[in-house]
């Protein structure tokens, strides 16, 4: 839990992660992070959003995982949350309504996996360089002599260009829900401002 692992209000830490991620993305847009050659040879460049044919979209069948295989894995997941680890999940996971919705949502998402990725990369203002999983356990924190919270980043394996919304979401995948719900609007607003200040375009 954030209240145990972080040495201060969780909001301070997650806001710093947002600002750090936004700064990297903005500097990338300003051409100040690395050259195009370095991006292509050493990092993960974004696929060409102007060429739909390279994304693997398929109008006649699912573009993600094979449906039968995915359905089997999802059935195992349902069994896990409703039987094996039932004590740690809310009661509603045992209802047919939830299980049907879960199955339908995940099957639909997988069926349009390539199409969703194409859409996420379609507006390049929202695609930039950054850490792919910048949550609190992929950063280290300290305070300077004035007491200001600072951070560095570890685990650069997934660093590359990708949708900013996706990168923002993965910054919160370990966050406690209550503070995430309370401050999400502030996190987004500050990300947008820092992105613009660091050289990126103005986002909606």
SVG drawing of the C-alpha trace seen along z (x, -y; Angstrom):
<svg xmlns="http://www.w3.org/2000/svg" viewBox="-26 -26 48 49">
<polyline fill="none" stroke="black" stroke-width="0.4" points="0.0,0.0 1.1,-3.6 0.6,-4.5 3.2,-2.0 5.7,-2.2 5.8,-5.9 7.3,-8.4 4.7,-11.0 1.4,-11.8 1.0,-9.5 -0.2,-12.5 3.3,-14.1 4.9,-11.0 2.5,-10.3 2.5,-13.9 6.2,-13.8 6.0,-10.7 3.5,-12.5 5.7,-15.6 8.8,-13.5 7.0,-11.4 5.6,-14.6 9.0,-16.3 10.6,-13.3 7.7,-13.3 7.9,-17.0 11.7,-17.0 11.2,-14.2 8.8,-16.3 11.2,-19.2 13.9,-16.9 16.1,-17.1 16.0,-13.5 17.8,-11.6 18.3,-11.5 15.9,-9.6 18.8,-7.2 19.2,-6.4 15.5,-6.0 15.3,-3.5 18.5,-1.5 18.4,-1.5 14.9,-2.2 11.3,-1.6 10.1,-3.9 6.3,-4.3 5.0,-2.4 3.9,-4.4 0.4,-5.5 0.0,-6.7 0.2,-3.1 -2.7,-1.0 -1.5,2.1 1.4,2.7 -0.8,2.9 -2.3,6.3 -5.9,5.3 -8.2,8.0 -11.8,7.3 -12.7,11.0 -11.4,12.3 -9.9,11.4 -6.7,9.4 -5.5,10.4 -5.1,13.8 -6.8,16.8 -10.4,16.7 -10.5,20.3 -7.2,20.0 -8.1,16.6 -11.5,17.9 -9.8,20.8 -7.4,18.4 -10.2,16.2 -12.1,19.1 -9.1,19.9 -9.0,16.3 -12.6,16.4 -12.0,19.6 -9.1,18.0 -11.0,14.9 -14.1,16.8 -12.6,19.9 -8.9,20.0 -8.4,16.4 -12.1,15.6 -11.3,14.1 -9.3,11.2 -11.8,10.2 -15.2,8.4 -18.3,10.5 -19.6,9.2 -17.0,11.2 -19.0,14.3 -22.1,13.1 -22.9,14.2 -23.5,10.6 -19.9,9.7 -18.4,12.8 -20.4,12.3 -19.3,8.7 -15.7,9.5 -15.6,12.3 -17.3,10.1 -15.1,7.1 -11.9,9.1 -12.9,11.1 -14.0,7.9 -10.8,6.1 -8.7,8.9 -10.7,9.2 -9.9,5.6 -6.4,5.5 -4.6,4.3 -7.3,1.8 -7.1,0.3 -3.3,0.0 -3.7,-1.8 -6.2,-4.2 -4.0,-4.9 -1.1,-5.9 -3.3,-7.8 -2.7,-11.3 1.0,-11.8 0.6,-14.7 -0.4,-12.0 2.5,-9.7 5.9,-10.3 9.0,-8.8 8.8,-7.6 9.0,-4.9 6.4,-2.2 5.7,-1.4 6.7,-4.4 4.9,-3.4 6.2,-4.0 8.3,-0.8 10.2,-1.7 11.4,-5.0 13.6,-5.9 13.0,-9.0 15.0,-11.4 14.7,-15.0 17.2,-17.7 18.7,-20.0 15.6,-22.2 13.3,-19.2 12.0,-19.1 11.0,-15.6 13.0,-14.3 13.1,-11.0 15.1,-8.9 14.0,-6.1 14.9,-2.4 13.9,0.5 14.4,-1.0 13.6,2.1 10.3,0.9 11.4,-2.7 10.3,-3.9 7.7,-5.8 4.0,-5.1 0.6,-6.5 0.8,-8.9 -2.5,-7.8 -1.2,-4.2 2.0,-5.4 0.0,-7.5 -2.3,-4.6 0.7,-2.3 2.0,-4.9 -1.0,-4.2 -1.3,-0.4 0.2,0.0 -1.6,-3.0 -4.2,-2.9 -7.5,-3.5 -8.9,-6.2 -6.1,-8.7 -6.1,-7.9 -9.8,-8.6 -9.5,-11.8 -6.6,-13.4 -6.8,-11.9 -8.0,-15.2 -5.0,-17.1 -2.6,-14.5 -3.8,-14.8 -3.9,-18.6 -0.4,-18.9 0.9,-16.3 -0.6,-18.3 0.9,-21.6 4.4,-20.0 4.3,-18.3 3.7,-21.7 6.3,-23.5 8.9,-20.9 8.4,-21.3 5.3,-19.2 2.1,-20.3 -0.9,-21.5 -3.3,-18.6 -7.0,-18.8"/>
</svg>
